[in-house]
Amino acid sequence: MYKLLIVDDETTVRMGLQAYFNWSSFGIEIMGEADDGDVAFDMIGQEVPDLVLTDVRMPNMDGITLARLINEHYPHVKIIFVSGHDDADYLKSAMKVSAVDYIFKPVNLEELSSVLRHVVSDLDEQRAEQQRKEELQVRLKEGMPVLREKFLLSLMGSGVQKQDIRERVQFLELSLPEEASYWVIVISVDDLSAVMSVRSERDRQLLWYSINNICQELIDSHMGGYVFEYQTGEFAGILRKSTDSEMPGDAAEGLLELASRIRDNLERWLKISVTIGISDRVTGLGNLGGCYKQAREAVNHKWYLGKNRIITMDSLESPEPGSLSGGRNEFVYDEELTSALKAANPEKLREVLDAIFADLNRNRPDGLKYGRNVCMQIFLAAGQLLLELNMQSEELESAEAAVWESLLDRETVGEMRLILEAYLLAACERIGERRTGKVANLVERVRVIIDRDYSNGSLTVRDIGKEVFLTPTYVSLLYKQETGQTVGEYMTQVRMEKAKEMLRDPQYKFYDICYAIGYTDPSYFTKLFKKMTGVTPSGYREKYV
């Protein structure tokens, strides 16, 4: 409902307007009445109406003066004048004080209704606009954390013009003096894949919130600044000196103390490990561009320094010359690794790995990605060798898949070294076992396979080699050396013995026997049988049946 104040020095007019007009049908309620302008203005000071219906001529303060005062102090209040037909000069003045409309006495109710429809329509629009503004203010307040994070992120890049910084800091109500000393820190959760895999999405969000909250409380109590989630498992913060009088050395010590407290508290309360990178110090809020990259680069060095550390840019040593990046050393290492594996020499294998990872530690600028790529290449080379030696199996393939996944998840070169070395030593041991196994055992295994699968017409030495983890040539050579016959000759022997057994049973037809022992051509079977026994299959049956 809209509130109306009626102002007129004639009692009959005031009473008539209240008694004979249906104000509620327009959404209006009468909040009061006054017999003069000065009385009305005092009442407005106590309770501001939405609408004032006032006479033009009154004894102490006329309607024009009242309207001017209302416009000066309560500009949103709508004013309608009521006047006689002879008040033309007054009405001209009324239009100058922004009255919305006027009506003549005696008041015509239809004319009043028409004027009110127009005024109420304006009031409705005004109220709707005010509601929209209030809703926007609420949304702006709710979205303020997001706006602050967006601004802080832009400060660490190059997204804010220096001349706009002060205004935006004031608007976002941030405590960031424009010319103070600043650092950027990056807080990276270690073993992120493992941390996320054991938590539901709800628990992950609670964890990120808890990390942000702990970090912000410690920042507030130690230095000053803001921290926010930059990406999954990584938080960035802008830190400033506590006071202008603080010495640079004291500020640096305070910064390291803060980082240490953040690391220790996250480990204590949330049971997680973090690595913290700290950028160089800059002066001026507008000079933070590139500081995030510095802090992130410091964090990246955990791939060789290790996790759960605080790493500053000035603590990093320059890389040593002579790394793997030239390409020639990689080729030499590939040859040496392959040679050590083929020879099943674990000592030589460790020696080569020592050299590779020593070079990786010198090749620091290329970071974790390069180190992981080198490890992947070594892993693939070993797998290719096992494949060439026919040593693949479902068990081995499953183990290789786990190794591959582990290499992708690990965050330090030390962890990758342990995984890779364990895999290579296992492969070395497997190759050694195959190389030193007894030939007699091989012969027995070959015979077991043939005795089991002789009916498979497509069975070959290659198939047998895969099952015994040796090349077809190596299988044939060892079998020939041990038995004096080839694998194929033994396979034919087994098939012919089975054919003799079936020929002695009249229920089997010749072509059934042919197919049962792995042949698809009956005429070929007949020729081969006669060559092996000196008689045809039919002659053999006549002799024994």
PEFEN-V365096 format. One record per helix or strand of 2 or more residues. SS is the DSSP state (H for helix, E for strand). FROM is the first residue (numbers start at 1). TO is the last residue. If there is no record, write none. Layout:
BEGIN
ss->[SS/SS]
from->[FROM/FROM]
to->[TO/TO]
END
This chain:
BEGIN
ss->[E/H/H/E/H/E/H/E/H/E/H/H/H/E/H/H/E/E/H/E/E/H/H/H/E/H/H/H/H/H/H/H/H/H/H/H/H/H/H]
from->[2/11/23/28/37/51/63/78/88/101/109/144/162/181/192/201/225/234/248/274/282/285/291/302/310/313/324/328/346/364/394/413/439/461/472/487/510/522/537]
to->[7/19/26/34/46/55/73/83/96/104/142/156/171/189/197/222/231/240/270/278/283/287/300/305/312/315/326/342/362/388/409/436/453/467/483/503/516/533/544]
END
